[in-house]
Amino acid sequence: MTTATTADRELDVKGLNCPLPILRAKKALGELQSGQVLKVIATDPGSVKDFQAFCRQTGNELLSHTEGAEFVFFMKKR
């Protein structure tokens, strides 16, 4: 999954470890309208599996993610 996407909101959770990135993303998604996109920038390697599971469980769509020194996720609110 590596597509360029524009986001309605950006959330920086660099330096935070599980479960904080998910909790902050959940709060941020709660403030968005249905169909809007949240960009999350994380440094926790475990966030890849965490965000995949989070989207599966909540019905939000994981549009894309990239991995490197930072992990960038684009999620569309259901």
All heavy atoms as a GROMACS GRO file, in nm:
protein
  599
    1MET      N    1   0.084  -0.119   0.000
    1MET     CA    2   0.000   0.000   0.000
    1MET      C    3   0.088   0.124   0.000
    1MET      O    4   0.146   0.156   0.102
    1MET     CB    5  -0.084   0.003   0.128
    1MET     CG    6  -0.196  -0.094   0.131
    1MET     SD    7  -0.304  -0.050   0.264
    1MET     CE    8  -0.321  -0.206   0.344
    2THR      N    9   0.099   0.189  -0.111
    2THR     CA   10   0.178   0.312  -0.115
    2THR      C   11   0.119   0.408  -0.217
    2THR      O   12   0.167   0.420  -0.328
    2THR     CB   13   0.325   0.283  -0.152
    2THR    OG1   14   0.326   0.211  -0.275
    2THR    CG2   15   0.396   0.203  -0.046
    3THR      N   16   0.014   0.475  -0.180
    3THR     CA   17  -0.044   0.573  -0.269
    3THR      C   18  -0.043   0.709  -0.202
    3THR      O   19  -0.057   0.718  -0.080
    3THR     CB   20  -0.191   0.537  -0.305
    3THR    OG1   21  -0.258   0.495  -0.186
    3THR    CG2   22  -0.200   0.429  -0.409
    4ALA      N   23  -0.027   0.812  -0.280
    4ALA     CA   24  -0.031   0.948  -0.228
    4ALA      C   25  -0.177   0.986  -0.210
    4ALA      O   26  -0.259   0.967  -0.298
    4ALA     CB   27   0.037   1.043  -0.324
    5THR      N   28  -0.208   1.036  -0.092
    5THR     CA   29  -0.345   1.072  -0.059
    5THR      C   30  -0.343   1.206   0.012
    5THR      O   31  -0.249   1.237   0.083
    5THR     CB   32  -0.406   0.965   0.036
    5THR    OG1   33  -0.386   0.836  -0.021
    5THR    CG2   34  -0.552   0.987   0.059
    6THR      N   35  -0.447   1.284  -0.006
    6THR     CA   36  -0.457   1.409   0.068
    6THR      C   37  -0.541   1.384   0.193
    6THR      O   38  -0.633   1.303   0.192
    6THR     CB   39  -0.522   1.520  -0.018
    6THR    OG1   40  -0.651   1.475  -0.060
    6THR    CG2   41  -0.437   1.551  -0.139
    7ALA      N   42  -0.507   1.452   0.299
    7ALA     CA   43  -0.573   1.431   0.427
    7ALA      C   44  -0.649   1.556   0.470
    7ALA      O   45  -0.607   1.668   0.441
    7ALA     CB   46  -0.471   1.394   0.533
    8ASP      N   47  -0.760   1.533   0.539
    8ASP     CA   48  -0.836   1.644   0.596
    8ASP      C   49  -0.776   1.687   0.730
    8ASP      O   50  -0.791   1.800   0.772
    8ASP     CB   51  -0.982   1.601   0.616
    8ASP     CG   52  -1.050   1.570   0.484
    8ASP    OD1   53  -1.071   1.664   0.405
    8ASP    OD2   54  -1.078   1.452   0.457
    9ARG      N   55  -0.706   1.593   0.793
    9ARG     CA   56  -0.641   1.624   0.921
    9ARG      C   57  -0.515   1.540   0.933
    9ARG      O   58  -0.511   1.426   0.886
    9ARG     CB   59  -0.736   1.594   1.036
    9ARG     CG   60  -0.673   1.619   1.171
    9ARG     CD   61  -0.774   1.637   1.279
    9ARG     NE   62  -0.701   1.658   1.404
    9ARG     CZ   63  -0.751   1.634   1.522
    9ARG    NH1   64  -0.874   1.592   1.533
    9ARG    NH2   65  -0.681   1.656   1.630
   10GLU      N   66  -0.412   1.596   0.998
   10GLU     CA   67  -0.287   1.523   1.019
   10GLU      C   68  -0.263   1.508   1.168
   10GLU      O   69  -0.285   1.601   1.246
   10GLU     CB   70  -0.171   1.600   0.955
   10GLU     CG   71  -0.042   1.523   0.958
   10GLU     CD   72   0.068   1.589   0.876
   10GLU    OE1   73   0.042   1.622   0.759
   10GLU    OE2   74   0.180   1.606   0.930
   11LEU      N   75  -0.220   1.388   1.208
   11LEU     CA   76  -0.194   1.358   1.348
   11LEU      C   77  -0.051   1.307   1.362
   11LEU      O   78  -0.012   1.210   1.297
   11LEU     CB   79  -0.293   1.251   1.396
   11LEU     CG   80  -0.280   1.205   1.540
   11LEU    CD1   81  -0.313   1.318   1.637
   11LEU    CD2   82  -0.373   1.087   1.566
   12ASP      N   83   0.028   1.374   1.445
   12ASP     CA   84   0.167   1.336   1.468
   12ASP      C   85   0.176   1.261   1.601
   12ASP      O   86   0.155   1.319   1.706
   12ASP     CB   87   0.253   1.463   1.472
   12ASP     CG   88   0.401   1.434   1.489
   12ASP    OD1   89   0.437   1.320   1.525
   12ASP    OD2   90   0.481   1.526   1.466
   13VAL      N   91   0.205   1.131   1.593
   13VAL     CA   92   0.219   1.050   1.714
   13VAL      C   93   0.361   0.991   1.723
   13VAL      O   94   0.382   0.887   1.783
   13VAL     CB   95   0.111   0.939   1.723
   13VAL    CG1   96  -0.025   1.000   1.744
   13VAL    CG2   97   0.112   0.850   1.601
   14LYS      N   98   0.457   1.062   1.662
   14LYS     CA   99   0.596   1.017   1.665
   14LYS      C  100   0.646   1.012   1.810
   14LYS      O  101   0.615   1.101   1.888
   14LYS     CB  102   0.685   1.109   1.582
   14LYS     CG  103   0.655   1.104   1.434
   14LYS     CD  104   0.750   1.190   1.354
   14LYS     CE  105   0.716   1.334   1.375
   14LYS     NZ  106   0.728   1.420   1.261
   15GLY      N  107   0.718   0.905   1.842
   15GLY     CA  108   0.773   0.891   1.977
   15GLY      C  109   0.679   0.824   2.074
   15GLY      O  110   0.719   0.792   2.186
   16LEU      N  111   0.554   0.801   2.035
   16LEU     CA  112   0.458   0.735   2.122
   16LEU      C  113   0.450   0.587   2.088
   16LEU      O  114   0.462   0.549   1.973
   16LEU     CB  115   0.319   0.798   2.107
   16LEU     CG  116   0.308   0.948   2.141
   16LEU    CD1  117   0.167   0.996   2.118
   16LEU    CD2  118   0.349   0.973   2.285
   17ASN      N  119   0.432   0.505   2.191
   17ASN     CA  120   0.420   0.361   2.171
   17ASN      C  121   0.278   0.315   2.203
   17ASN      O  122   0.202   0.386   2.268
   17ASN     CB  123   0.522   0.287   2.258
   17ASN     CG  124   0.663   0.314   2.214
   17ASN    OD1  125   0.691   0.323   2.095
   17ASN    ND2  126   0.753   0.330   2.309
   18CYS      N  127   0.246   0.196   2.156
   18CYS     CA  128   0.116   0.134   2.175
   18CYS      C  129   0.075   0.144   2.323
   18CYS      O  130   0.160   0.122   2.409
   18CYS     CB  131   0.124  -0.011   2.130
   18CYS     SG  132  -0.033  -0.096   2.136
   19PRO      N  133  -0.045   0.180   2.353
   19PRO     CA  134  -0.161   0.200   2.265
   19PRO      C  135  -0.187   0.346   2.229
   19PRO      O  136  -0.289   0.377   2.168
   19PRO     CB  137  -0.277   0.146   2.351
   19PRO     CG  138  -0.240   0.192   2.489
   19PRO     CD  139  -0.087   0.178   2.495
   20LEU      N  140  -0.096   0.437   2.265
   20LEU     CA  141  -0.123   0.580   2.246
   20LEU      C  142  -0.150   0.621   2.101
   20LEU      O  143  -0.244   0.700   2.077
   20LEU     CB  144  -0.011   0.665   2.307
   20LEU     CG  145  -0.007   0.663   2.460
   20LEU    CD1  146   0.116   0.737   2.511
   20LEU    CD2  147  -0.133   0.722   2.519
   21PRO      N  148  -0.074   0.573   2.000
   21PRO     CA  149  -0.108   0.615   1.863
   21PRO      C  150  -0.251   0.579   1.823
   21PRO      O  151  -0.322   0.661   1.762
   21PRO     CB  152  -0.005   0.540   1.777
   21PRO     CG  153   0.112   0.523   1.868
   21PRO     CD  154   0.050   0.497   2.003
   22ILE      N  155  -0.296   0.460   1.862
   22ILE     CA  156  -0.433   0.418   1.829
   22ILE      C  157  -0.535   0.504   1.903
   22ILE      O  158  -0.635   0.548   1.844
   22ILE     CB  159  -0.454   0.268   1.863
   22ILE    CG1  160  -0.370   0.182   1.770
   22ILE    CG2  161  -0.600   0.229   1.857
   22ILE    CD1  162  -0.414   0.178   1.626
   23LEU      N  163  -0.511   0.528   2.030
   23LEU     CA  164  -0.606   0.607   2.109
   23LEU      C  165  -0.618   0.750   2.054
   23LEU      O  166  -0.728   0.804   2.043
   23LEU     CB  167  -0.563   0.611   2.256
   23LEU     CG  168  -0.568   0.478   2.329
   23LEU    CD1  169  -0.511   0.490   2.470
   23LEU    CD2  170  -0.711   0.425   2.335
   24ARG      N  171  -0.505   0.809   2.018
   24ARG     CA  172  -0.509   0.945   1.962
   24ARG      C  173  -0.578   0.947   1.825
   24ARG      O  174  -0.651   1.039   1.791
   24ARG     CB  175  -0.368   1.003   1.952
   24ARG     CG  176  -0.299   1.008   2.087
   24ARG     CD  177  -0.271   1.150   2.133
   24ARG     NE  178  -0.222   1.150   2.270
   24ARG     CZ  179  -0.101   1.191   2.305
   24ARG    NH1  180  -0.017   1.233   2.214
   24ARG    NH2  181  -0.065   1.191   2.432
   25ALA      N  182  -0.552   0.843   1.745
   25ALA     CA  183  -0.615   0.834   1.613
   25ALA      C  184  -0.766   0.816   1.628
   25ALA      O  185  -0.844   0.876   1.554
   25ALA     CB  186  -0.556   0.719   1.533
   26LYS      N  187  -0.806   0.735   1.723
   26LYS     CA  188  -0.950   0.712   1.747
   26LYS      C  189  -1.018   0.844   1.783
   26LYS      O  190  -1.126   0.875   1.732
   26LYS     CB  191  -0.968   0.610   1.858
   26LYS     CG  192  -1.113   0.577   1.887
   26LYS     CD  193  -1.125   0.471   1.994
   26LYS     CE  194  -1.271   0.441   2.022
   26LYS     NZ  195  -1.288   0.342   2.127
   27LYS      N  196  -0.954   0.922   1.868
   27LYS     CA  197  -1.010   1.052   1.908
   27LYS      C  198  -1.018   1.146   1.787
   27LYS      O  199  -1.118   1.213   1.766
   27LYS     CB  200  -0.925   1.114   2.019
   27LYS     CG  201  -0.980   1.246   2.067
   27LYS     CD  202  -0.897   1.305   2.178
   27LYS     CE  203  -0.964   1.434   2.224
   27LYS     NZ  204  -0.870   1.531   2.273
   28ALA      N  205  -0.911   1.150   1.708
   28ALA     CA  206  -0.907   1.239   1.591
   28ALA      C  207  -1.014   1.198   1.489
   28ALA      O  208  -1.081   1.284   1.431
   28ALA     CB  209  -0.769   1.238   1.528
   29LEU      N  210  -1.030   1.068   1.466
   29LEU     CA  211  -1.132   1.021   1.372
   29LEU      C  212  -1.272   1.059   1.421
   29LEU      O  213  -1.360   1.089   1.341
   29LEU     CB  214  -1.122   0.869   1.353
   29LEU     CG  215  -1.014   0.821   1.258
   29LEU    CD1  216  -0.994   0.670   1.272
   29LEU    CD2  217  -1.047   0.857   1.114
   30GLY      N  218  -1.289   1.057   1.552
   30GLY     CA  219  -1.418   1.095   1.610
   30GLY      C  220  -1.456   1.239   1.581
   30GLY      O  221  -1.575   1.274   1.582
   31GLU      N  222  -1.357   1.322   1.554
   31GLU     CA  223  -1.381   1.464   1.526
   31GLU      C  224  -1.400   1.491   1.377
   31GLU      O  225  -1.429   1.604   1.339
   31GLU     CB  226  -1.265   1.547   1.582
   31GLU     CG  227  -1.252   1.535   1.733
   31GLU     CD  228  -1.122   1.592   1.787
   31GLU    OE1  229  -1.038   1.639   1.708
   31GLU    OE2  230  -1.104   1.588   1.910
   32LEU      N  231  -1.382   1.389   1.293
   32LEU     CA  232  -1.397   1.406   1.148
   32LEU      C  233  -1.537   1.364   1.104
   32LEU      O  234  -1.605   1.290   1.173
   32LEU     CB  235  -1.294   1.320   1.073
   32LEU     CG  236  -1.146   1.357   1.090
   32LEU    CD1  237  -1.059   1.257   1.014
   32LEU    CD2  238  -1.119   1.497   1.043
   33GLN      N  239  -1.576   1.412   0.987
   33GLN     CA  240  -1.702   1.372   0.926
   33GLN      C  241  -1.680   1.244   0.848
   33GLN      O  242  -1.569   1.214   0.806
   33GLN     CB  243  -1.752   1.482   0.830
   33GLN     CG  244  -1.775   1.617   0.895
   33GLN     CD  245  -1.886   1.613   0.997
   33GLN    OE1  246  -1.990   1.552   0.975
   33GLN    NE2  247  -1.862   1.677   1.111
   34SER      N  248  -1.787   1.170   0.825
   34SER     CA  249  -1.779   1.047   0.747
   34SER      C  250  -1.720   1.078   0.609
   34SER      O  251  -1.758   1.175   0.545
   34SER     CB  252  -1.919   0.988   0.732
   34SER     OG  253  -1.914   0.869   0.657
   35GLY      N  254  -1.624   0.995   0.566
   35GLY     CA  255  -1.561   1.014   0.436
   35GLY      C  256  -1.435   1.099   0.440
   35GLY      O  257  -1.359   1.100   0.343
   36GLN      N  258  -1.410   1.169   0.551
   36GLN     CA  259  -1.289   1.249   0.560
   36GLN      C  260  -1.169   1.159   0.589
   36GLN      O  261  -1.184   1.046   0.638
   36GLN     CB  262  -1.302   1.356   0.668
   36GLN     CG  263  -1.394   1.470   0.627
   36GLN     CD  264  -1.388   1.584   0.728
   36GLN    OE1  265  -1.408   1.565   0.846
   36GLN    NE2  266  -1.360   1.704   0.677
   37VAL      N  267  -1.049   1.209   0.560
   37VAL     CA  268  -0.927   1.129   0.569
   37VAL      C  269  -0.834   1.183   0.678
   37VAL      O  270  -0.810   1.303   0.686
   37VAL     CB  271  -0.853   1.125   0.433
   37VAL    CG1  272  -0.720   1.052   0.443
   37VAL    CG2  273  -0.942   1.060   0.328
   38LEU      N  274  -0.783   1.091   0.759
   38LEU     CA  275  -0.688   1.124   0.864
   38LEU      C  276  -0.551   1.068   0.826
   38LEU      O  277  -0.540   0.951   0.789
   38LEU     CB  278  -0.732   1.062   0.998
   38LEU     CG  279  -0.634   1.076   1.115
   38LEU    CD1  280  -0.618   1.222   1.157
   38LEU    CD2  281  -0.680   0.991   1.233
   39LYS      N  282  -0.448   1.154   0.834
   39LYS     CA  283  -0.310   1.110   0.811
   39LYS      C  284  -0.244   1.098   0.947
   39LYS      O  285  -0.249   1.192   1.028
   39LYS     CB  286  -0.236   1.213   0.726
   39LYS     CG  287  -0.089   1.181   0.706
   39LYS     CD  288  -0.020   1.290   0.624
   39LYS     CE  289   0.127   1.261   0.602
   39LYS     NZ  290   0.192   1.369   0.525
   40VAL      N  291  -0.184   0.982   0.975
   40VAL     CA  292  -0.115   0.959   1.102
   40VAL      C  293   0.032   0.931   1.073
   40VAL      O  294   0.065   0.848   0.987
   40VAL     CB  295  -0.177   0.839   1.178
   40VAL    CG1  296  -0.104   0.818   1.310
   40VAL    CG2  297  -0.325   0.860   1.202
   41ILE      N  298   0.120   1.000   1.146
   41ILE     CA  299   0.264   0.979   1.133
   41ILE      C  300   0.314   0.921   1.265
   41ILE      O  301   0.301   0.985   1.370
   41ILE     CB  302   0.338   1.110   1.102
   41ILE    CG1  303   0.278   1.175   0.977
   41ILE    CG2  304   0.488   1.086   1.084
   41ILE    CD1  305   0.320   1.319   0.957
   42ALA      N  306   0.369   0.799   1.260
   42ALA     CA  307   0.413   0.729   1.380
   42ALA      C  308   0.555   0.678   1.364
   42ALA      O  309   0.606   0.669   1.252
   42ALA     CB  310   0.318   0.611   1.408
   43THR      N  311   0.618   0.645   1.477
   43THR     CA  312   0.752   0.588   1.473
   43THR      C  313   0.755   0.448   1.535
   43THR      O  314   0.856   0.380   1.527
   43THR     CB  315   0.853   0.678   1.548
   43THR    OG1  316   0.801   0.707   1.679
   43THR    CG2  317   0.879   0.807   1.471
   44ASP      N  318   0.646   0.405   1.595
   44ASP     CA  319   0.638   0.272   1.658
   44ASP      C  320   0.620   0.165   1.551
   44ASP      O  321   0.519   0.165   1.481
   44ASP     CB  322   0.520   0.270   1.757
   44ASP     CG  323   0.503   0.136   1.826
   44ASP    OD1  324   0.592   0.050   1.812
   44ASP    OD2  325   0.401   0.119   1.895
   45PRO      N  326   0.718   0.072   1.536
   45PRO     CA  327   0.704  -0.032   1.433
   45PRO      C  328   0.579  -0.118   1.451
   45PRO      O  329   0.523  -0.169   1.355
   45PRO     CB  330   0.830  -0.118   1.450
   45PRO     CG  331   0.925  -0.033   1.527
   45PRO     CD  332   0.843   0.062   1.609
   46GLY      N  333   0.532  -0.132   1.574
   46GLY     CA  334   0.411  -0.209   1.599
   46GLY      C  335   0.285  -0.143   1.549
   46GLY      O  336   0.180  -0.206   1.540
   47SER      N  337   0.296  -0.016   1.512
   47SER     CA  338   0.177   0.058   1.467
   47SER      C  339   0.121   0.003   1.336
   47SER      O  340   0.002   0.018   1.308
   47SER     CB  341   0.207   0.208   1.455
   47SER     OG  342   0.305   0.232   1.357
   48VAL      N  343   0.204  -0.063   1.255
   48VAL     CA  344   0.156  -0.118   1.128
   48VAL      C  345   0.045  -0.219   1.155
   48VAL      O  346  -0.066  -0.206   1.104
   48VAL     CB  347   0.271  -0.182   1.046
   48VAL    CG1  348   0.216  -0.250   0.923
   48VAL    CG2  349   0.374  -0.076   1.008
   49LYS      N  350   0.075  -0.319   1.236
   49LYS     CA  351  -0.027  -0.419   1.269
   49LYS      C  352  -0.140  -0.358   1.350
   49LYS      O  353  -0.257  -0.394   1.334
   49LYS     CB  354   0.035  -0.537   1.343
   49LYS     CG  355   0.119  -0.624   1.252
   49LYS     CD  356   0.168  -0.748   1.323
   49LYS     CE  357   0.248  -0.832   1.225
   49LYS     NZ  358   0.296  -0.954   1.279
   50ASP      N  359  -0.107  -0.264   1.439
   50ASP     CA  360  -0.210  -0.202   1.522
   50ASP      C  361  -0.314  -0.128   1.438
   50ASP      O  362  -0.434  -0.144   1.460
   50ASP     CB  363  -0.147  -0.103   1.621
   50ASP     CG  364  -0.064  -0.171   1.729
   50ASP    OD1  365  -0.080  -0.294   1.748
   50ASP    OD2  366   0.016  -0.103   1.793
   51PHE      N  367  -0.268  -0.049   1.341
   51PHE     CA  368  -0.362   0.028   1.260
   51PHE      C  369  -0.441  -0.061   1.164
   51PHE      O  370  -0.557  -0.035   1.135
   51PHE     CB  371  -0.293   0.143   1.186
   51PHE     CG  372  -0.275   0.264   1.273
   51PHE    CD1  373  -0.150   0.299   1.321
   51PHE    CD2  374  -0.383   0.342   1.308
   51PHE    CE1  375  -0.134   0.409   1.404
   51PHE    CE2  376  -0.368   0.453   1.390
   51PHE     CZ  377  -0.244   0.485   1.439
   52GLN      N  378  -0.378  -0.169   1.116
   52GLN     CA  379  -0.452  -0.263   1.031
   52GLN      C  380  -0.566  -0.326   1.111
   52GLN      O  381  -0.680  -0.334   1.064
   52GLN     CB  382  -0.357  -0.370   0.976
   52GLN     CG  383  -0.261  -0.316   0.872
   52GLN     CD  384  -0.152  -0.415   0.834
   52GLN    OE1  385  -0.123  -0.511   0.906
   52GLN    NE2  386  -0.088  -0.390   0.721
   53ALA      N  387  -0.537  -0.370   1.232
   53ALA     CA  388  -0.638  -0.432   1.317
   53ALA      C  389  -0.744  -0.330   1.358
   53ALA      O  390  -0.863  -0.360   1.359
   53ALA     CB  391  -0.572  -0.492   1.441
   54PHE      N  392  -0.701  -0.209   1.390
   54PHE     CA  393  -0.794  -0.103   1.430
   54PHE      C  394  -0.896  -0.075   1.320
   54PHE      O  395  -1.016  -0.067   1.345
   54PHE     CB  396  -0.715   0.024   1.464
   54PHE     CG  397  -0.800   0.145   1.487
   54PHE    CD1  398  -0.871   0.160   1.605
   54PHE    CD2  399  -0.810   0.244   1.391
   54PHE    CE1  400  -0.950   0.272   1.626
   54PHE    CE2  401  -0.889   0.355   1.411
   54PHE     CZ  402  -0.959   0.370   1.530
   55CYS      N  403  -0.848  -0.064   1.198
   55CYS     CA  404  -0.939  -0.036   1.086
   55CYS      C  405  -1.034  -0.153   1.060
   55CYS      O  406  -1.152  -0.132   1.034
   55CYS     CB  407  -0.860   0.000   0.960
   55CYS     SG  408  -0.787   0.165   0.971
   56ARG      N  409  -0.984  -0.274   1.069
   56ARG     CA  410  -1.069  -0.392   1.053
   56ARG      C  411  -1.180  -0.393   1.158
   56ARG      O  412  -1.296  -0.420   1.128
   56ARG     CB  413  -0.986  -0.520   1.068
   56ARG     CG  414  -0.960  -0.593   0.938
   56ARG     CD  415  -0.907  -0.735   0.958
   56ARG     NE  416  -0.822  -0.756   1.074
   56ARG     CZ  417  -0.691  -0.739   1.078
   56ARG    NH1  418  -0.626  -0.696   0.972
   56ARG    NH2  419  -0.623  -0.763   1.188
   57GLN      N  420  -1.145  -0.362   1.282
   57GLN     CA  421  -1.240  -0.369   1.393
   57GLN      C  422  -1.340  -0.255   1.393
   57GLN      O  423  -1.454  -0.272   1.436
   57GLN     CB  424  -1.166  -0.373   1.526
   57GLN     CG  425  -1.087  -0.501   1.546
   57GLN     CD  426  -0.995  -0.493   1.667
   57GLN    OE1  427  -0.987  -0.392   1.735
   57GLN    NE2  428  -0.923  -0.601   1.693
   58THR      N  429  -1.300  -0.138   1.345
   58THR     CA  430  -1.387  -0.021   1.354
   58THR      C  431  -1.463   0.008   1.225
   58THR      O  432  -1.555   0.090   1.224
   58THR     CB  433  -1.306   0.106   1.390
   58THR    OG1  434  -1.209   0.129   1.287
   58THR    CG2  435  -1.238   0.090   1.525
   59GLY      N  436  -1.422  -0.056   1.114
   59GLY     CA  437  -1.490  -0.030   0.988
   59GLY      C  438  -1.437   0.090   0.914
   59GLY      O  439  -1.485   0.124   0.806
   60ASN      N  440  -1.336   0.158   0.970
   60ASN     CA  441  -1.271   0.267   0.898
   60ASN      C  442  -1.179   0.204   0.793
   60ASN      O  443  -1.131   0.092   0.810
   60ASN     CB  444  -1.190   0.355   0.993
   60ASN     CG  445  -1.280   0.426   1.093
   60ASN    OD1  446  -1.367   0.503   1.056
   60ASN    ND2  447  -1.260   0.398   1.221
   61GLU      N  448  -1.155   0.276   0.685
   61GLU     CA  449  -1.078   0.221   0.574
   61GLU      C  450  -0.933   0.267   0.580
   61GLU      O  451  -0.905   0.387   0.584
   61GLU     CB  452  -1.141   0.264   0.441
   61GLU     CG  453  -1.074   0.204   0.320
   61GLU     CD  454  -1.136   0.249   0.189
   61GLU    OE1  455  -1.240   0.318   0.191
   61GLU    OE2  456  -1.080   0.217   0.084
   62LEU      N  457  -0.840   0.171   0.582
   62LEU     CA  458  -0.698   0.203   0.574
   62LEU      C  459  -0.665   0.220   0.427
   62LEU      O  460  -0.654   0.123   0.354
   62LEU     CB  461  -0.614   0.092   0.638
   62LEU     CG  462  -0.463   0.116   0.643
   62LEU    CD1  463  -0.429   0.242   0.721
   62LEU    CD2  464  -0.392  -0.004   0.703
   63LEU      N  465  -0.654   0.344   0.382
   63LEU     CA  466  -0.632   0.373   0.241
   63LEU      C  467  -0.492   0.334   0.198
   63LEU      O  468  -0.472   0.280   0.089
   63LEU     CB  469  -0.657   0.521   0.212
   63LEU     CG  470  -0.798   0.573   0.241
   63LEU    CD1  471  -0.802   0.723   0.223
   63LEU    CD2  472  -0.899   0.505   0.151
   64SER      N  473  -0.393   0.368   0.281
   64SER     CA  474  -0.255   0.335   0.248
   64SER      C  475  -0.167   0.349   0.370
   64SER      O  476  -0.204   0.414   0.468
   64SER     CB  477  -0.202   0.426   0.136
   64SER     OG  478  -0.188   0.559   0.184
   65HIS      N  479  -0.052   0.288   0.363
   65HIS     CA  480   0.051   0.313   0.464
   65HIS      C  481   0.188   0.295   0.400
   65HIS      O  482   0.203   0.219   0.305
   65HIS     CB  483   0.034   0.223   0.587
   65HIS     CG  484   0.085   0.084   0.572
   65HIS    ND1  485   0.008  -0.019   0.525
   65HIS    CD2  486   0.207   0.030   0.598
   65HIS    CE1  487   0.079  -0.130   0.523
   65HIS    NE2  488   0.201  -0.103   0.566
   66THR      N  489   0.283   0.371   0.452
   66THR     CA  490   0.421   0.360   0.405
   66THR      C  491   0.509   0.334   0.526
   66THR      O  492   0.479   0.378   0.637
   66THR     CB  493   0.468   0.487   0.333
   66THR    OG1  494   0.451   0.600   0.419
   66THR    CG2  495   0.392   0.510   0.204
   67GLU      N  496   0.616   0.259   0.504
   67GLU     CA  497   0.708   0.223   0.611
   67GLU      C  498   0.847   0.274   0.579
   67GLU      O  499   0.889   0.271   0.465
   67GLU     CB  500   0.711   0.072   0.631
   67GLU     CG  501   0.576   0.013   0.666
   67GLU     CD  502   0.581  -0.137   0.683
   67GLU    OE1  503   0.685  -0.189   0.727
   67GLU    OE2  504   0.479  -0.201   0.652
   68GLY      N  505   0.914   0.323   0.682
   68GLY     CA  506   1.051   0.373   0.669
   68GLY      C  507   1.095   0.415   0.807
   68GLY      O  508   1.061   0.352   0.905
   69ALA      N  509   1.167   0.526   0.816
   69ALA     CA  510   1.205   0.579   0.947
   69ALA      C  511   1.078   0.619   1.023
   69ALA      O  512   1.072   0.612   1.145
   69ALA     CB  513   1.296   0.700   0.931
   70GLU      N  514   0.976   0.659   0.945
   70GLU     CA  515   0.844   0.690   1.000
   70GLU      C  516   0.741   0.605   0.928
   70GLU      O  517   0.762   0.563   0.815
   70GLU     CB  518   0.811   0.838   0.980
   70GLU     CG  519   0.903   0.932   1.053
   70GLU     CD  520   0.874   1.078   1.026
   70GLU    OE1  521   0.802   1.109   0.930
   70GLU    OE2  522   0.924   1.160   1.102
   71PHE      N  523   0.632   0.582   0.996
   71PHE     CA  524   0.521   0.506   0.939
   71PHE      C  525   0.406   0.604   0.917
   71PHE      O  526   0.367   0.676   1.010
   71PHE     CB  527   0.478   0.394   1.035
   71PHE     CG  528   0.590   0.299   1.066
   71PHE    CD1  529   0.675   0.322   1.174
   71PHE    CD2  530   0.612   0.188   0.987
   71PHE    CE1  531   0.780   0.236   1.202
   71PHE    CE2  532   0.717   0.100   1.014
   71PHE     CZ  533   0.800   0.125   1.122
   72VAL      N  534   0.357   0.610   0.794
   72VAL     CA  535   0.252   0.706   0.760
   72VAL      C  536   0.127   0.628   0.718
   72VAL      O  537   0.135   0.542   0.630
   72VAL     CB  538   0.297   0.802   0.649
   72VAL    CG1  539   0.188   0.903   0.615
   72VAL    CG2  540   0.425   0.875   0.689
   73PHE      N  541   0.017   0.660   0.781
   73PHE     CA  542  -0.109   0.592   0.754
   73PHE      C  543  -0.214   0.693   0.708
   73PHE      O  544  -0.220   0.804   0.761
   73PHE     CB  545  -0.162   0.524   0.881
   73PHE     CG  546  -0.064   0.429   0.944
   73PHE    CD1  547   0.027   0.473   1.038
   73PHE    CD2  548  -0.062   0.297   0.906
   73PHE    CE1  549   0.119   0.386   1.094
   73PHE    CE2  550   0.029   0.208   0.962
   73PHE     CZ  551   0.119   0.254   1.056
   74PHE      N  552  -0.294   0.653   0.611
   74PHE     CA  553  -0.408   0.733   0.567
   74PHE      C  554  -0.533   0.649   0.592
   74PHE      O  555  -0.544   0.538   0.540
   74PHE     CB  556  -0.397   0.769   0.420
   74PHE     CG  557  -0.295   0.875   0.392
   74PHE    CD1  558  -0.165   0.840   0.360
   74PHE    CD2  559  -0.328   1.009   0.396
   74PHE    CE1  560  -0.069   0.937   0.335
   74PHE    CE2  561  -0.234   1.107   0.371
   74PHE     CZ  562  -0.104   1.071   0.340
   75MET      N  563  -0.623   0.702   0.676
   75MET     CA  564  -0.746   0.630   0.709
   75MET      C  565  -0.867   0.716   0.675
   75MET      O  566  -0.869   0.834   0.707
   75MET     CB  567  -0.748   0.599   0.858
   75MET     CG  568  -0.646   0.496   0.900
   75MET     SD  569  -0.644   0.472   1.076
   75MET     CE  570  -0.558   0.619   1.127
   76LYS      N  571  -0.964   0.652   0.612
   76LYS     CA  572  -1.088   0.719   0.578
   76LYS      C  573  -1.194   0.681   0.680
   76LYS      O  574  -1.217   0.563   0.707
   76LYS     CB  575  -1.135   0.679   0.439
   76LYS     CG  576  -1.261   0.751   0.394
   76LYS     CD  577  -1.316   0.687   0.269
   76LYS     CE  578  -1.300   0.779   0.153
   76LYS     NZ  579  -1.359   0.723   0.030
   77LYS      N  580  -1.257   0.784   0.739
   77LYS     CA  581  -1.360   0.758   0.839
   77LYS      C  582  -1.483   0.698   0.772
   77LYS      O  583  -1.525   0.743   0.667
   77LYS     CB  584  -1.398   0.886   0.912
   77LYS     CG  585  -1.502   0.860   1.020
   77LYS     CD  586  -1.528   0.979   1.105
   77LYS     CE  587  -1.635   0.943   1.207
   77LYS     NZ  588  -1.654   1.050   1.302
   78ARG      N  589  -1.538   0.596   0.836
   78ARG     CA  590  -1.657   0.530   0.780
   78ARG      C  591  -1.779   0.618   0.788
   78ARG      O  592  -1.787   0.712   0.860
   78ARG     CB  593  -1.683   0.397   0.850
   78ARG     CG  594  -1.712   0.414   0.998
   78ARG     CD  595  -1.733   0.279   1.062
   78ARG     NE  596  -1.735   0.304   1.204
   78ARG     CZ  597  -1.830   0.263   1.285
   78ARG    NH1  598  -1.926   0.190   1.242
   78ARG    NH2  599  -1.824   0.290   1.412
   0.00000   0.00000   0.00000
